[in-house]
Amino acid sequence: MKLRSFFYLLPNIVQAFFLKPETINYPGAPAEITHGFRGSVRANAHQCIGCSLCVRDCPAQALELKRESKDRFRLVHYRDRCTYCGQCELSCRYDAIFLDSEYDEPSSNRAHFIVTLVDHVPE
């Protein structure tokens, strides 16, 4: 039984010796980001009206709208909850929230994962 398994795997083992590595030389070389990579959640603060559609539709509950008055609100993003699925971008009717290809910086402090995307103060 073991001998049969060996002969079954032998072509794969031989092929692995002649193939290029599948890993990248990161951080020795810059990482190549594929098209459509969803790296971080961003917002156009001047386009956000505080409708909370993105908050309502977020499956990970990674967005929170903190309303202080009728015209004053903050949109908070919890990066540690976010799955970067893009549902917030699809739900926003005003193109105020979007995902870009920038990396979010790692941290061991949870406070670094709470980001205020919009701080709307009436003029």
VEXROZA-258774 format. One record per residue: residue number from 1; residue in three letters; z, x, y of N, C-alpha, C in turn. Coordinates in nm, 3 decimals. Atoms other than C-alpha are relative to their C-alpha. Example, Ala and Ser with C-alpha at 12.3 -4.5 7.8 and 13.67 -1.06 7.14 Angstrom:
     k     r        nZ        nX        nY       caZ       caX       caY        cZ        cX        cY
     1   ala     0.000     0.089    -0.119     0.780     1.230    -0.450     0.000     0.090     0.120
     2   ser    -0.006    -0.082    -0.119     0.714     1.367    -0.106     0.073    -0.077     0.109
// end
This chain:
     k     r        nZ        nX        nY       caZ       caX       caY        cZ        cX        cY
     1   met     0.000     0.082    -0.119     0.000     0.000     0.000     0.000     0.087     0.126
     2   lys    -0.006    -0.088    -0.116     0.087     0.281     0.245    -0.130     0.076     0.018
     3   leu     0.125    -0.073    -0.008    -0.231     0.468     0.161    -0.111    -0.087     0.057
     4   arg     0.099     0.093    -0.052    -0.443     0.162     0.232     0.019    -0.020     0.151
     5   ser    -0.028     0.013    -0.143    -0.272     0.120     0.571    -0.046     0.123     0.076
     6   phe     0.042    -0.124    -0.065    -0.342     0.484     0.653    -0.152     0.002     0.019
     7   phe     0.146     0.001    -0.010    -0.714     0.450     0.579    -0.050    -0.109     0.095
     8   tyr     0.035     0.105    -0.093    -0.725     0.130     0.778     0.015     0.048     0.145
     9   leu    -0.026    -0.049    -0.135    -0.580     0.305     1.084    -0.074     0.129     0.033
    10   leu     0.062    -0.130    -0.020    -0.767     0.635     1.039    -0.113    -0.002     0.105
    11   pro     0.104     0.000    -0.105    -1.076     0.535     1.248     0.058    -0.014     0.140
    12   asn    -0.064     0.014    -0.131    -0.850     0.428     1.535     0.068     0.129     0.043
    13   ile    -0.067    -0.126    -0.033    -0.655     0.752     1.519    -0.101     0.105     0.043
    14   val     0.103    -0.096    -0.034    -0.969     0.964     1.524    -0.062    -0.034     0.136
    15   gln     0.059     0.043    -0.127    -1.115     0.760     1.811     0.093     0.032     0.117
    16   ala    -0.096    -0.026    -0.106    -0.795     0.806     2.014    -0.003     0.145     0.046
    17   phe     0.008    -0.141    -0.038    -0.844     1.184     2.012    -0.114     0.028     0.098
    18   phe     0.118    -0.026    -0.081    -1.180     1.157     2.188    -0.012    -0.089     0.123
    19   leu     0.004     0.088    -0.117    -1.110     0.882     2.443     0.082     0.059     0.115
    20   lys    -0.078    -0.040    -0.117    -0.990     0.946     2.796     0.131    -0.078     0.002
    21   pro    -0.127     0.073    -0.007    -0.629     0.849     2.865    -0.015    -0.130     0.079
    22   glu     0.005     0.129    -0.067    -0.574     0.490     2.975     0.097    -0.005     0.118
    23   thr    -0.098    -0.001    -0.109    -0.296     0.584     3.216    -0.060     0.065     0.123
    24   ile     0.047    -0.062    -0.123    -0.335     0.698     3.575     0.097     0.110     0.040
    25   asn    -0.081    -0.112    -0.044    -0.201     1.006     3.745     0.081    -0.039     0.123
    26   tyr    -0.081     0.045    -0.113     0.035     0.812     3.972     0.140     0.054    -0.018
    27   pro     0.026    -0.009    -0.143     0.213     0.932     4.191    -0.078     0.124     0.040
    28   gly     0.078    -0.119    -0.034     0.003     1.250     4.170    -0.129    -0.033     0.072
    29   ala     0.122     0.045    -0.066    -0.302     1.055     4.283     0.021    -0.145     0.043
    30   pro    -0.019     0.138    -0.043    -0.333     0.728     4.472    -0.042    -0.100    -0.108
    31   ala     0.031     0.104     0.097    -0.333     0.416     4.259    -0.120    -0.079     0.048
    32   glu     0.115     0.082    -0.034    -0.657     0.223     4.248     0.039    -0.146    -0.016
    33   ile    -0.039     0.140     0.002    -0.585    -0.136     4.338    -0.123    -0.085    -0.030
    34   thr     0.112     0.085     0.036    -0.809    -0.392     4.173    -0.018    -0.112     0.101
    35   his     0.030     0.111    -0.091    -0.976    -0.668     4.370     0.083    -0.122    -0.042
    36   gly    -0.081     0.118     0.029    -0.751    -0.974     4.394     0.145     0.031    -0.031
    37   phe    -0.140    -0.035     0.025    -0.425    -0.782     4.352     0.090    -0.071     0.101
    38   arg    -0.096     0.071    -0.087    -0.135    -0.986     4.491     0.125     0.084     0.012
    39   gly    -0.110    -0.093    -0.015     0.113    -0.741     4.631     0.119    -0.051     0.076
    40   ser    -0.114     0.048    -0.078     0.325    -0.906     4.897    -0.039    -0.125     0.077
    41   val     0.020     0.124    -0.073     0.366    -1.234     5.079     0.016     0.029     0.148
    42   arg    -0.002    -0.019    -0.145     0.287    -1.231     5.450    -0.022    -0.135     0.068
    43   ala     0.019     0.126    -0.074     0.271    -1.496     5.722    -0.054     0.029     0.138
    44   asn     0.043     0.001    -0.139     0.089    -1.558     6.046     0.097    -0.093     0.073
    45   ala    -0.108     0.078    -0.059     0.391    -1.671     6.244    -0.049    -0.101     0.102
    46   his     0.048     0.092    -0.103     0.190    -1.831     6.524    -0.074    -0.120    -0.059
    47   gln     0.068     0.113     0.062     0.009    -2.058     6.276     0.094    -0.090    -0.079
    48   cys    -0.096     0.078     0.079     0.318    -2.179     6.088     0.063    -0.108     0.087
    49   ile    -0.059     0.110    -0.076     0.436    -2.522     6.203     0.129    -0.051    -0.065
    50   gly    -0.124     0.039     0.067     0.730    -2.552     5.960    -0.012    -0.127    -0.082
    51   cys     0.020     0.123     0.077     0.581    -2.828     5.744     0.067     0.004    -0.137
    52   ser    -0.070    -0.026     0.127     0.752    -2.680     5.432    -0.081    -0.036    -0.125
    53   leu     0.081     0.023     0.120     0.459    -2.748     5.197     0.007     0.119    -0.095
    54   cys    -0.010    -0.120     0.084     0.478    -2.388     5.074     0.134     0.004    -0.074
    55   val    -0.134     0.002     0.061     0.852    -2.429     5.008     0.005    -0.103    -0.112
    56   arg    -0.001     0.108     0.099     0.801    -2.755     4.822    -0.077     0.038    -0.126
    57   asp     0.086    -0.028     0.114     0.526    -2.620     4.597     0.029     0.132    -0.071
    58   cys    -0.030    -0.129     0.062     0.675    -2.278     4.515     0.072    -0.021    -0.133
    59   pro    -0.064     0.023     0.130     0.750    -2.283     4.139     0.122     0.088    -0.025
    60   ala    -0.113    -0.091     0.020     0.996    -1.993     4.164     0.111    -0.021     0.102
    61   gln    -0.095     0.025    -0.108     1.186    -2.133     4.465     0.029     0.128     0.078
    62   ala    -0.012    -0.127    -0.070     1.119    -1.806     4.643    -0.013    -0.014     0.152
    63   leu     0.011     0.025    -0.143     1.068    -1.966     4.986     0.105    -0.101     0.043
    64   glu    -0.099     0.093    -0.054     1.324    -2.141     5.203    -0.028    -0.019     0.149
    65   leu     0.017     0.031    -0.140     1.277    -2.315     5.536     0.137    -0.036     0.057
    66   lys    -0.130     0.023    -0.063     1.593    -2.294     5.746    -0.026    -0.057     0.138
    67   arg     0.026     0.069    -0.127     1.567    -2.548     6.025     0.131    -0.009     0.078
    68   glu    -0.117     0.001    -0.087     1.812    -2.506     6.313    -0.007    -0.115     0.101
    69   ser     0.022     0.115    -0.087     1.663    -2.777     6.537    -0.140    -0.052    -0.030
    70   lys     0.132     0.057     0.025     1.346    -2.982     6.561    -0.111     0.104     0.013
    71   asp     0.104    -0.098    -0.026     1.143    -2.689     6.697     0.036     0.142    -0.044
    72   arg    -0.042    -0.135     0.039     1.345    -2.387     6.579     0.022     0.005    -0.152
    73   phe    -0.014    -0.015     0.145     1.309    -2.274     6.218    -0.033     0.143    -0.041
    74   arg     0.030    -0.131     0.060     1.289    -1.967     5.997    -0.052    -0.024    -0.141
    75   leu     0.053     0.004     0.136     1.078    -1.924     5.682     0.042     0.130    -0.067
    76   val    -0.057    -0.115     0.068     1.259    -1.691     5.443    -0.064     0.014    -0.138
    77   his     0.059    -0.031     0.130     1.098    -1.524     5.140     0.097     0.085    -0.081
    78   tyr    -0.086    -0.074     0.091     1.312    -1.409     4.845    -0.090     0.074    -0.099
    79   arg     0.094    -0.078     0.081     1.105    -1.129     4.692     0.044     0.014    -0.145
    80   asp    -0.046    -0.017     0.137     1.325    -1.099     4.384    -0.023    -0.124    -0.086
    81   arg     0.031     0.122     0.075     1.247    -1.459     4.284    -0.150    -0.021    -0.017
    82   cys     0.143     0.028    -0.009     0.876    -1.452     4.366    -0.077     0.054    -0.120
    83   thr     0.088    -0.044     0.108     0.617    -1.434     4.088    -0.138     0.035     0.052
    84   tyr     0.126    -0.034    -0.065     0.331    -1.377     4.337    -0.117    -0.076    -0.063
    85   cys     0.102     0.085     0.064     0.136    -1.665     4.187    -0.104    -0.048     0.099
    86   gly     0.094     0.043    -0.102    -0.030    -1.758     4.518     0.003    -0.148     0.031
    87   gln    -0.006     0.144    -0.025     0.073    -2.124     4.514     0.033    -0.031     0.146
    88   cys    -0.034     0.022    -0.141     0.222    -2.094     4.864    -0.124     0.010     0.087
    89   glu     0.124    -0.017    -0.077    -0.111    -1.971     4.997    -0.093    -0.120    -0.020
    90   leu     0.084     0.117     0.027    -0.295    -2.259     4.828     0.054    -0.126     0.065
    91   ser    -0.062     0.121    -0.054    -0.048    -2.518     4.957    -0.006    -0.008     0.152
    92   cys    -0.006    -0.002    -0.146    -0.054    -2.410     5.322    -0.130    -0.052     0.059
    93   arg     0.118     0.060    -0.063    -0.292    -2.629     5.521    -0.041     0.072     0.128
    94   tyr     0.023    -0.065    -0.130    -0.270    -2.405     5.828    -0.029     0.149    -0.013
    95   asp     0.026    -0.142     0.027    -0.348    -2.066     5.668     0.105     0.091     0.062
    96   ala    -0.108    -0.078    -0.060    -0.011    -1.942     5.785     0.061     0.100    -0.099
    97   ile    -0.061    -0.087     0.101     0.100    -1.780     5.457    -0.110     0.051    -0.093
    98   phe     0.103    -0.060     0.085    -0.105    -1.542     5.245     0.058     0.117    -0.078
    99   leu    -0.038    -0.116     0.079    -0.079    -1.269     4.984    -0.100     0.111     0.030
   100   asp     0.089    -0.112    -0.024    -0.218    -0.924     5.058     0.016     0.104    -0.110
   101   ser     0.000    -0.101     0.107    -0.269    -0.607     4.856     0.097     0.115     0.027
   102   glu    -0.101    -0.103    -0.027     0.025    -0.409     4.997     0.112    -0.009    -0.104
   103   tyr    -0.113    -0.003     0.092     0.304    -0.299     4.766     0.128    -0.036     0.074
   104   asp    -0.134     0.020    -0.052     0.655    -0.426     4.824     0.083     0.120    -0.042
   105   glu    -0.081    -0.118     0.029     0.897    -0.136     4.844     0.113    -0.035    -0.097
   106   pro    -0.112     0.025     0.091     1.145    -0.113     4.554     0.133     0.032     0.066
   107   ser    -0.133    -0.023    -0.055     1.516    -0.119     4.622     0.104    -0.042    -0.104
   108   ser    -0.110     0.042     0.085     1.848    -0.148     4.443     0.096    -0.091     0.076
   109   asn    -0.082     0.085    -0.084     1.998    -0.348     4.731    -0.067    -0.136     0.014
   110   arg     0.062     0.132    -0.004     1.934    -0.724     4.707    -0.034    -0.045     0.141
   111   ala     0.028     0.039    -0.139     1.943    -0.761     5.085    -0.141     0.041     0.043
   112   his     0.136    -0.043    -0.032     1.610    -0.573     5.100    -0.106    -0.096    -0.055
   113   phe     0.094     0.094     0.060     1.449    -0.852     4.896    -0.004    -0.134     0.074
   114   ile    -0.001     0.123    -0.080     1.525    -1.123     5.153    -0.071     0.031     0.131
   115   val     0.085    -0.031    -0.115     1.252    -1.121     5.418    -0.025    -0.126     0.081
   116   thr     0.034     0.113    -0.090     1.213    -1.351     5.719    -0.146     0.014     0.036
   117   leu     0.143    -0.001    -0.027     0.843    -1.430     5.735    -0.032    -0.058     0.138
   118   val     0.025     0.068    -0.128     0.855    -1.664     6.037     0.135    -0.029     0.065
   119   asp    -0.117     0.035    -0.080     1.119    -1.693     6.307    -0.054    -0.071     0.124
   120   his     0.064     0.078    -0.104     0.988    -1.974     6.524     0.104    -0.048     0.102
   121   val    -0.086     0.039    -0.111     1.159    -2.017     6.860    -0.089    -0.072     0.101
   122   pro     0.083     0.072    -0.097     1.026    -2.283     7.099    -0.004     0.075     0.133
   123   glu     0.017    -0.070    -0.128     0.890    -2.147     7.425     0.050    -0.082     0.115
// end
